[in-house]
Every structure is written in structure tokens, then in C-alpha cells.
Amino acid sequence: MSKKNLLMIMVVVLGIMLTACGSTSNKEEAVEPTQTTKEMTDTVLSKVEQPSLMELSPDMVSDLYHLDPALLEEYTIMMPMMNVKTNEIALLKVKDVKDTPAVETAVKQRATDIQKQFETYLPDQYENAKNYKLVTKGKYVIFVISEEADKIMQEFETFFVKK
């Protein structure tokens, strides 16, 4: 009887040790932001200088992004005022996480469209468009074309970290 008890105790202790080891992590815990996509984008743009950008109108989302806006809970898309820059920032919050792959595909198509547009027009902007960033965090898809893309992404990351 004591061998069974000892074995049972060892199994329980081993189980506790394994679950404890599996749950420890050095990463900061990701959280969902409390700000709107517009507030987050405005905050980032106040910290990282960009050329003049304008907000994309809702009726142009499906045309330029090959995306049904009905999939999105909210979004903010900023694009150049003049067609001599490729800088673009899109922060898209999907209604349902299962739609994230469709949104990512649409964003990749947008990146390809921009690259094609500038391929023979402005070589420096074509290179900028080829180096776009696309990151998904929970319900959010973040797309950035910018010479300062890394700085912009660092700023966006701050919205997703537990404080």
C-alpha cells in the first residue's frame, strides 16, 4: 500500500513540476489595447515623423485593399496625400480571429499593388514598398510601409504589452 501512495505522490509532484515549468515565461504578457485604432495610429504618428498622410475613406477600402470592410470591427488606414511616396500605415481590427488569414492575404495583395505601381516609377519608393512590415497580434493586423517601419512597429508594440 505504501508503494502505491509513494508512486501516486511522485506522479502528482512530477505533474506539478511540469505544469509549473511550462507556464513560466520571460516574455511580457500580450494584452488587447483599450484605445481605438485611430487613437493608436495618431499616437504613433505623433512620435514617428512621416510624410503627409490622409485617412482612407471607407468606400475605398474594398477597392484598394481587396477587403470586405464587414470583416473588420474597426480600422484606420493612412496613405500618402501625393502619389510620390509609398508610406502607408494600416491598423485593422478583425471582428473574428478566424478572418485574420483573409485580412492578411488582402494586405499582402495591397503591398504587391503598391510595389507594381512604383516598380518603374520611383526606384527608391519601390525598395521602400518591398520592405513592408505585416504583423498580426490577436485581432489586430498591422501593415506598415515606411523608411521608419521598425520604429513605427516598436511604437505599436507598446499598445499590446501589459503595463
N, CA, C and O of each residue as an XYZ file, in Angstrom:
652
protein
N       0.813     -1.188      0.000
C       0.000      0.000      0.000
C       0.862      1.260      0.000
O       0.512      2.240     -0.658
N       1.958      1.253      0.709
C       2.803      2.436      0.783
C       3.511      2.716     -0.546
O       3.802      3.869     -0.863
N       3.793      1.648     -1.334
C       4.409      1.856     -2.640
C       3.434      2.572     -3.579
O       3.839      3.425     -4.368
N       2.148      2.219     -3.488
C       1.155      2.885     -4.319
C       1.031      4.352     -3.937
O       0.933      5.219     -4.805
N       1.036      4.626     -2.649
C       0.946      6.014     -2.183
C       2.162      6.815     -2.622
O       2.043      7.957     -3.068
N       3.331      6.200     -2.490
C       4.563      6.859     -2.896
C       4.547      7.138     -4.403
O       4.936      8.220     -4.842
N       4.102      6.172     -5.175
C       4.017      6.332     -6.621
C       3.026      7.444     -6.974
O       3.301      8.268     -7.847
N       1.886      7.466     -6.305
C       0.866      8.486     -6.547
C       1.415      9.878     -6.223
O       1.187     10.818     -6.983
N       2.119     10.018     -5.128
C       2.703     11.296     -4.725
C       3.733     11.749     -5.757
O       3.784     12.925     -6.118
N       4.555     10.807     -6.230
C       5.569     11.148     -7.229
C       4.923     11.631     -8.525
O       5.403     12.585     -9.138
N       3.833     10.976     -8.948
C       3.130     11.372    -10.164
C       2.566     12.786     -9.996
O       2.688     13.613    -10.900
N       1.961     13.061     -8.860
C       1.392     14.388     -8.600
C       2.494     15.447     -8.589
O       2.341     16.502     -9.204
N       3.603     15.176     -7.899
C       4.708     16.129     -7.823
C       5.293     16.378     -9.217
O       5.558     17.521     -9.588
N       5.489     15.316     -9.973
C       6.022     15.449    -11.326
C       5.073     16.273    -12.199
O       5.510     17.127    -12.970
N       3.795     16.011    -12.069
C       2.799     16.775    -12.829
C       2.839     18.249    -12.485
O       2.762     19.096    -13.375
N       2.957     18.570    -11.203
C       3.041     19.965    -10.763
C       4.299     20.621    -11.307
O       4.265     21.761    -11.769
N       5.408     19.896    -11.248
C       6.672     20.444    -11.753
C       6.585     20.734    -13.245
O       7.054     21.779    -13.698
N       6.000     19.836    -14.003
C       5.902     20.035    -15.449
C       5.005     21.209    -15.804
O       5.336     21.994    -16.692
N       3.888     21.336    -15.130
C       2.992     22.459    -15.434
C       3.601     23.775    -14.965
O       3.403     24.800    -15.618
N       4.314     23.778    -13.886
C       4.957     24.998    -13.403
C       6.031     25.443    -14.386
O       6.148     26.634    -14.678
N       6.809     24.507    -14.895
C       7.858     24.848    -15.855
C       7.263     25.341    -17.162
O       7.821     26.232    -17.803
N       6.163     24.784    -17.552
C       5.549     25.171    -18.814
C       4.919     26.535    -18.774
O       4.772     27.165    -19.821
N       4.539     27.021    -17.610
C       3.844     28.301    -17.548
C       4.776     29.472    -17.292
O       4.360     30.621    -17.438
N       6.001     29.224    -16.922
C       6.915     30.336    -16.697
C       7.450     30.804    -18.029
O       7.776     30.003    -18.905
N       7.536     32.105    -18.168
C       7.997     32.686    -19.417
C       8.620     34.042    -19.153
O       8.166     34.789    -18.287
N       9.648     34.348    -19.897
C      10.292     35.642    -19.761
C       9.595     36.702    -20.602
O       9.870     37.890    -20.441
N       8.697     36.297    -21.495
C       8.005     37.246    -22.345
C       6.978     38.020    -21.534
O       6.384     37.509    -20.584
N       6.786     39.298    -21.950
C       5.738     40.075    -21.319
C       4.400     39.596    -21.864
O       4.301     39.167    -23.014
N       3.398     39.674    -21.044
C       2.091     39.174    -21.428
C       1.420     40.129    -22.418
O       1.372     41.336    -22.184
N       0.910     39.592    -23.511
C       0.231     40.405    -24.509
C      -1.190     40.710    -24.041
O      -1.861     39.860    -23.455
N      -1.626     41.914    -24.304
C      -2.972     42.331    -23.926
C      -3.634     43.001    -25.116
O      -2.960     43.412    -26.060
N      -4.938     43.108    -25.070
C      -5.660     43.832    -26.114
C      -5.702     45.309    -25.737
O      -6.051     45.650    -24.607
N      -5.353     46.181    -26.669
C      -5.340     47.623    -26.382
C      -6.723     48.143    -26.025
O      -7.739     47.586    -26.441
N      -6.745     49.216    -25.252
C      -8.007     49.852    -24.886
C      -8.325     51.023    -25.812
O      -9.460     51.500    -25.845
N      -7.328     51.487    -26.562
C      -7.527     52.607    -27.472
C      -8.146     52.120    -28.785
O      -8.089     50.937    -29.121
N      -8.736     53.068    -29.511
C      -9.245     52.747    -30.846
C      -8.069     52.680    -31.817
O      -6.966     53.125    -31.500
N      -8.309     52.129    -32.982
C      -7.240     52.077    -33.987
C      -6.816     53.492    -34.374
O      -5.636     53.733    -34.627
N      -7.740     54.407    -34.421
C      -7.433     55.814    -34.761
C      -6.539     56.429    -33.687
O      -5.545     57.081    -34.007
N      -6.885     56.227    -32.420
C      -6.072     56.777    -31.329
C      -4.660     56.196    -31.345
O      -3.684     56.922    -31.153
N      -4.554     54.891    -31.573
C      -3.232     54.261    -31.604
C      -2.413     54.798    -32.776
O      -1.234     55.114    -32.615
N      -3.028     54.902    -33.951
C      -2.321     55.396    -35.131
C      -1.884     56.843    -34.927
O      -0.751     57.200    -35.252
N      -2.772     57.676    -34.393
C      -2.424     59.080    -34.137
C      -1.266     59.194    -33.153
O      -0.378     60.028    -33.330
N      -1.274     58.354    -32.113
C      -0.190     58.367    -31.125
C       1.138     58.007    -31.786
O       2.149     58.672    -31.564
N       1.127     56.963    -32.589
C       2.360     56.535    -33.267
C       2.857     57.634    -34.205
O       4.050     57.938    -34.228
N       1.954     58.225    -34.974
C       2.356     59.260    -35.926
C       2.841     60.532    -35.233
O       3.580     61.319    -35.824
N       2.432     60.731    -33.998
C       2.942     61.891    -33.253
C       4.376     61.652    -32.776
O       5.094     62.598    -32.456
N       4.783     60.394    -32.730
C       6.125     60.048    -32.251
C       7.113     59.736    -33.373
O       8.320     59.899    -33.198
N       6.611     59.288    -34.522
C       7.469     58.912    -35.649
C       7.048     59.735    -36.865
O       5.951     59.563    -37.395
N       7.929     60.626    -37.295
C       7.608     61.524    -38.399
C       7.422     60.768    -39.714
O       8.194     59.872    -40.055
N       6.379     61.157    -40.435
C       6.051     60.569    -41.724
C       5.680     61.697    -42.690
O       5.334     62.797    -42.259
N       5.751     61.424    -43.995
C       5.257     62.434    -44.938
C       3.760     62.632    -44.736
O       3.120     61.851    -44.031
N       3.207     63.654    -45.339
C       1.778     63.944    -45.175
C       0.937     62.736    -45.578
O       1.036     62.224    -46.693
N       0.109     62.302    -44.635
C      -0.767     61.152    -44.866
C      -2.212     61.571    -44.694
O      -2.517     62.490    -43.933
N      -3.096     60.895    -45.402
C      -4.530     61.128    -45.240
C      -5.203     59.798    -44.926
O      -4.708     58.728    -45.282
N      -6.342     59.894    -44.252
C      -7.062     58.678    -43.903
C      -7.857     58.183    -45.108
O      -8.505     58.962    -45.808
N      -7.794     56.886    -45.329
C      -8.503     56.260    -46.434
C      -9.994     56.247    -46.136
O     -10.413     55.857    -45.046
N     -10.788     56.672    -47.102
C     -12.236     56.696    -46.900
C     -12.795     55.272    -46.935
O     -12.249     54.410    -47.623
N     -13.870     55.024    -46.202
C     -14.439     53.666    -46.124
C     -14.780     53.049    -47.475
O     -14.617     51.842    -47.658
N     -15.254     53.864    -48.433
C     -15.635     53.301    -49.728
C     -14.436     52.872    -50.566
O     -14.601     52.165    -51.560
N     -13.231     53.291    -50.181
C     -12.032     52.907    -50.930
C     -11.353     51.658    -50.357
O     -10.464     51.093    -50.995
N     -11.758     51.229    -49.177
C     -11.119     50.079    -48.537
C     -11.238     48.832    -49.403
O     -10.251     48.133    -49.632
N     -12.433     48.557    -49.878
C     -12.609     47.344    -50.679
C     -11.876     47.445    -52.013
O     -11.383     46.439    -52.523
N     -11.800     48.652    -52.585
C     -11.109     48.828    -53.867
C      -9.598     48.678    -53.727
O      -8.980     47.925    -54.480
N      -9.002     49.379    -52.781
C      -7.544     49.380    -52.654
C      -7.006     48.186    -51.874
O      -5.897     47.721    -52.136
N      -7.786     47.690    -50.920
C      -7.298     46.604    -50.071
C      -7.895     45.245    -50.420
O      -7.572     44.247    -49.776
N      -8.757     45.193    -51.430
C      -9.368     43.913    -51.826
C      -9.961     43.227    -50.592
O      -9.797     42.022    -50.397
N     -10.641     44.003    -49.776
C     -11.072     43.544    -48.465
C     -12.496     44.002    -48.196
O     -12.849     45.153    -48.455
N     -13.300     43.103    -47.680
C     -14.655     43.448    -47.282
C     -14.597     44.100    -45.902
O     -14.252     43.436    -44.925
N     -14.931     45.390    -45.806
C     -14.879     46.076    -44.509
C     -15.782     45.446    -43.449
O     -15.616     45.711    -42.258
N     -16.733     44.617    -43.872
C     -17.622     43.945    -42.914
C     -16.851     42.964    -42.025
O     -17.329     42.598    -40.951
N     -15.664     42.537    -42.463
C     -14.838     41.641    -41.646
C     -14.166     42.377    -40.482
O     -13.665     41.757    -39.544
N     -14.167     43.700    -40.564
C     -13.426     44.495    -39.590
C     -14.338     45.133    -38.551
O     -15.408     45.655    -38.865
N     -13.885     45.075    -37.315
C     -14.591     45.756    -36.224
C     -14.324     47.248    -36.322
O     -15.230     48.069    -36.179
N     -13.066     47.581    -36.569
C     -12.665     48.966    -36.790
C     -11.322     48.960    -37.514
O     -10.620     47.949    -37.534
N     -10.978     50.086    -38.100
C      -9.713     50.182    -38.816
C      -9.328     51.639    -39.012
O     -10.169     52.537    -38.983
N      -8.047     51.846    -39.209
C      -7.513     53.143    -39.601
C      -6.441     52.869    -40.640
O      -5.496     52.117    -40.398
N      -6.599     53.483    -41.791
C      -5.625     53.327    -42.870
C      -5.182     54.720    -43.290
O      -5.995     55.555    -43.687
N      -3.890     54.954    -43.196
C      -3.308     56.235    -43.579
C      -2.429     56.010    -44.799
O      -1.572     55.126    -44.812
N      -2.656     56.828    -45.828
C      -1.870     56.691    -47.056
C      -1.381     58.064    -47.503
O      -1.883     59.085    -47.033
N      -0.404     58.095    -48.409
C       0.172     59.379    -48.821
C      -0.846     60.295    -49.485
O      -1.735     59.850    -50.212
N      -0.690     61.593    -49.214
C      -1.556     62.578    -49.859
C      -1.189     62.723    -51.331
O      -2.044     62.987    -52.176
N       0.096     62.548    -51.622
C       0.563     62.663    -53.004
C       1.158     61.335    -53.437
O       1.735     60.608    -52.627
N       1.018     61.029    -54.697
C       1.441     59.734    -55.212
C       2.939     59.689    -55.550
O       3.334     59.155    -56.586
N       3.756     60.252    -54.667
C       5.212     60.195    -54.866
C       5.892     59.472    -53.712
O       7.116     59.344    -53.686
N       5.098     59.003    -52.759
C       5.597     58.247    -51.607
C       4.798     56.964    -51.469
O       3.631     56.891    -51.854
N       5.453     55.950    -50.909
C       4.765     54.676    -50.689
C       4.338     54.504    -49.236
O       3.659     53.532    -48.906
N       4.724     55.429    -48.368
C       4.424     55.290    -46.944
C       2.939     55.058    -46.722
O       2.088     55.793    -47.224
N       2.652     54.012    -45.953
C       1.267     53.667    -45.662
C       1.219     52.938    -44.328
O       2.089     52.123    -44.020
N       0.207     53.237    -43.554
C       0.017     52.580    -42.264
C      -1.436     52.133    -42.184
O      -2.355     52.931    -42.368
N      -1.630     50.847    -41.908
C      -2.987     50.319    -41.755
C      -3.040     49.518    -40.464
O      -2.253     48.594    -40.257
N      -3.963     49.878    -39.615
C      -4.215     49.133    -38.379
C      -5.647     48.628    -38.469
O      -6.604     49.402    -38.412
N      -5.771     47.322    -38.609
C      -7.064     46.684    -38.851
C      -7.407     45.762    -37.687
O      -6.597     44.920    -37.298
N      -8.591     45.917    -37.140
C      -9.050     45.034    -36.062
C     -10.193     44.183    -36.619
O     -11.255     44.698    -36.969
N      -9.957     42.876    -36.693
C     -10.977     41.978    -37.242
C     -12.056     41.709    -36.200
O     -11.797     41.741    -34.996
N     -13.262     41.446    -36.679
C     -14.359     41.087    -35.775
C     -14.138     39.700    -35.192
O     -14.401     39.448    -34.016
N     -13.646     38.802    -36.050
C     -13.470     37.408    -35.652
C     -12.067     36.962    -36.057
O     -11.670     37.127    -37.210
N     -11.323     36.402    -35.115
C      -9.938     35.984    -35.356
C      -9.837     35.015    -36.539
O      -8.810     34.976    -37.217
N     -10.879     34.242    -36.788
C     -10.831     33.281    -37.896
C     -10.705     33.977    -39.249
O     -10.324     33.344    -40.234
N     -11.023     35.277    -39.311
C     -10.917     36.031    -40.559
C      -9.535     36.658    -40.753
O      -9.273     37.273    -41.786
N      -8.667     36.508    -39.781
C      -7.337     37.109    -39.863
C      -6.566     36.663    -41.108
O      -5.978     37.518    -41.769
N      -6.532     35.370    -41.468
C      -5.800     34.979    -42.684
C      -6.313     35.683    -43.953
O      -5.516     36.037    -44.822
N      -7.610     35.883    -44.065
C      -8.177     36.573    -45.225
C      -7.727     38.034    -45.249
O      -7.426     38.577    -46.312
N      -7.683     38.656    -44.091
C      -7.243     40.047    -43.998
C      -5.753     40.140    -44.333
O      -5.339     41.050    -45.051
N      -4.948     39.215    -43.824
C      -3.513     39.208    -44.139
C      -3.283     39.042    -45.646
O      -2.423     39.710    -46.221
N      -4.040     38.168    -46.273
C      -3.922     37.957    -47.717
C      -4.264     39.241    -48.475
O      -3.580     39.602    -49.433
N      -5.313     39.921    -48.046
C      -5.710     41.177    -48.687
C      -4.619     42.236    -48.531
O      -4.328     42.976    -49.471
N      -4.024     42.306    -47.357
C      -2.966     43.286    -47.103
C      -1.732     42.971    -47.962
O      -1.099     43.879    -48.501
N      -1.402     41.702    -48.084
C      -0.268     41.315    -48.939
C      -0.533     41.697    -50.392
O       0.381     42.105    -51.108
N      -1.779     41.566    -50.822
C      -2.135     41.980    -52.180
C      -1.973     43.493    -52.328
O      -1.516     43.974    -53.365
N      -2.344     44.233    -51.300
C      -2.159     45.693    -51.314
C      -0.673     46.030    -51.438
O      -0.305     46.914    -52.211
N       0.175     45.343    -50.695
C       1.611     45.572    -50.767
C       2.133     45.293    -52.174
O       2.950     46.051    -52.697
N       1.667     44.223    -52.777
C       2.068     43.876    -54.147
C       1.612     44.955    -55.129
O       2.361     45.330    -56.031
N       0.393     45.452    -54.959
C      -0.123     46.507    -55.836
C       0.747     47.768    -55.751
O       1.060     48.385    -56.769
N       1.124     48.136    -54.545
C       1.970     49.325    -54.361
C       3.335     49.102    -55.010
O       3.867     49.994    -55.672
N       3.891     47.925    -54.822
C       5.190     47.620    -55.431
C       5.114     47.730    -56.954
O       5.992     48.321    -57.581
N       4.079     47.166    -57.537
C       3.916     47.225    -59.002
C       3.770     48.665    -59.479
O       4.293     49.042    -60.529
N       3.059     49.454    -58.701
C       2.828     50.847    -59.060
C       4.143     51.638    -59.118
O       4.295     52.520    -59.963
N       5.080     51.328    -58.234
C       6.319     52.096    -58.138
C       7.528     51.400    -58.770
O       8.627     51.955    -58.777
N       7.333     50.212    -59.289
C       8.444     49.415    -59.816
C       9.263     50.159    -60.872
O      10.493     50.106    -60.854
N       8.595     50.843    -61.779
C       9.317     51.572    -62.824
C       9.178     53.085    -62.672
O       9.660     53.843    -63.513
N       8.533     53.516    -61.623
C       8.226     54.930    -61.425
C       9.285     55.602    -60.551
O       9.985     56.505    -61.010
N       9.405     55.174    -59.311
C      10.388     55.724    -58.384
C      11.109     54.569    -57.694
O      10.559     53.970    -56.770
N      12.325     54.247    -58.122
C      13.044     53.083    -57.579
C      13.221     53.097    -56.056
O      13.122     52.049    -55.418
N      13.482     54.272    -55.466
C      13.658     54.319    -54.011
C      12.361     53.973    -53.289
O      12.386     53.317    -52.248
N      11.233     54.409    -53.832
C       9.946     54.095    -53.222
C       9.559     52.637    -53.461
O       8.884     52.022    -52.635
N       9.988     52.096    -54.586
C       9.770     50.675    -54.854
C      10.493     49.837    -53.796
O       9.927     48.883    -53.263
N      11.733     50.192    -53.498
C      12.500     49.483    -52.454
C      11.811     49.623    -51.101
O      11.729     48.661    -50.337
N      11.320     50.812    -50.813
C      10.596     51.043    -49.564
C       9.375     50.129    -49.476
O       9.109     49.536    -48.431
N       8.641     50.019    -50.574
C       7.428     49.180    -50.602
C       7.760     47.702    -50.458
O       6.973     46.948    -49.885
N       8.906     47.278    -50.968
C       9.297     45.870    -50.845
C       9.634     45.500    -49.399
O       9.560     44.329    -49.026
N       9.997     46.476    -48.599
C      10.410     46.227    -47.213
C       9.278     46.493    -46.218
O       9.525     46.933    -45.095
N       8.062     46.230    -46.626
C       6.917     46.470    -45.738
C       6.937     45.517    -44.533
O       7.590     44.474    -44.554
N       6.205     45.906    -43.491
C       6.045     45.083    -42.294
C       4.570     44.712    -42.176
O       3.682     45.537    -42.395
N       4.334     43.459    -41.829
C       2.979     42.955    -41.604
C       3.025     42.081    -40.366
O       3.705     41.055    -40.343
N       2.299     42.492    -39.337
C       2.309     41.766    -38.066
C       0.870     41.571    -37.610
O       0.035     42.466    -37.742
N       0.594     40.393    -37.073
C      -0.718     40.109    -36.501
C      -0.564     39.911    -35.000
O       0.306     39.168    -34.547
N      -1.408     40.576    -34.244
C      -1.427     40.448    -32.788
C      -2.878     40.287    -32.367
O      -3.634     41.258    -32.322
N      -3.258     39.062    -32.060
C      -4.645     38.803    -31.664
C      -5.593     39.166    -32.794
O      -5.524     38.591    -33.881
N      -6.485     40.128    -32.535
C      -7.454     40.564    -33.536
C      -6.918     41.677    -34.438
O      -7.625     42.144    -35.331
N      -5.689     42.098    -34.211
C      -5.133     43.229    -34.946
C      -4.159     42.781    -36.034
O      -3.333     41.893    -35.828
N      -4.280     43.419    -37.192
C      -3.331     43.237    -38.284
C      -2.734     44.622    -38.537
O      -3.455     45.588    -38.787
N      -1.411     44.697    -38.468
C      -0.716     45.966    -38.625
C       0.156     45.885    -39.875
O       0.976     44.977    -40.013
N      -0.029     46.845    -40.785
C       0.694     46.897    -42.054
C       1.370     48.255    -42.152
O       0.724     49.293    -42.004
N       2.682     48.241    -42.404
C       3.433     49.488    -42.465
C       4.403     49.458    -43.639
O       5.156     48.502    -43.821
N       4.368     50.524    -44.428
C       5.406     50.789    -45.419
C       6.003     52.132    -45.016
O       5.315     53.153    -45.019
N       7.264     52.122    -44.676
C       7.923     53.355    -44.247
C       9.411     53.116    -44.100
O       9.852     52.004    -43.812
N      10.178     54.179    -44.301
C      11.606     54.110    -44.017
C      11.819     53.913    -42.513
O      12.859     53.411    -42.085
N      10.842     54.308    -41.732
C      10.881     54.207    -40.268
C       9.994     53.067    -39.762
O       9.487     53.124    -38.642
N       9.810     52.046    -40.578
C       8.890     50.949    -40.237
C       9.244     50.291    -38.904
O       8.351     49.971    -38.119
N      10.522     50.088    -38.642
C      10.913     49.448    -37.379
C      10.507     50.290    -36.172
O      10.021     49.755    -35.176
N      10.703     51.598    -36.258
C      10.310     52.496    -35.158
C       8.791     52.490    -34.979
O       8.285     52.463    -33.857
N       8.084     52.515    -36.093
C       6.619     52.501    -36.030
C       6.141     51.207    -35.380
O       5.248     51.236    -34.533
N       6.720     50.083    -35.762
C       6.325     48.805    -35.185
C       6.644     48.751    -33.695
O       5.863     48.206    -32.915
N       7.778     49.308    -33.293
C       8.114     49.353    -31.861
C       7.065     50.141    -31.093
O       6.660     49.746    -30.000
N       6.629     51.249    -31.662
C       5.597     52.056    -31.006
C       4.281     51.290    -30.908
O       3.619     51.326    -29.871
N       3.896     50.593    -31.990
C       2.668     49.798    -31.945
C       2.762     48.703    -30.888
O       1.780     48.419    -30.202
N       3.919     48.093    -30.752
C       4.115     47.018    -29.759
C       3.752     47.486    -28.354
O       3.257     46.694    -27.552
N       3.988     48.748    -28.045
C       3.721     49.235    -26.683
C       2.241     49.159    -26.316
O       1.903     49.107    -25.134
N       1.357     49.152    -27.308
C      -0.075     49.064    -27.032
C      -0.501     47.657    -26.630
O      -1.593     47.468    -26.094
N       0.351     46.670    -26.886
C      -0.011     45.261    -26.680
C       0.709     44.632    -25.496
O       0.698     43.411    -25.344
N       1.334     45.450    -24.658
C       2.097     44.918    -23.524
C       1.408     45.324    -22.235
O       0.985     46.468    -22.070
N       1.304     44.365    -21.323
C       0.710     44.617    -20.009
C       1.582     45.615    -19.268
O       2.800     45.454    -19.199
N       0.964     46.633    -18.722
C       1.738     47.687    -18.046
C       1.645     47.571    -16.552
O       2.236     48.376    -15.832
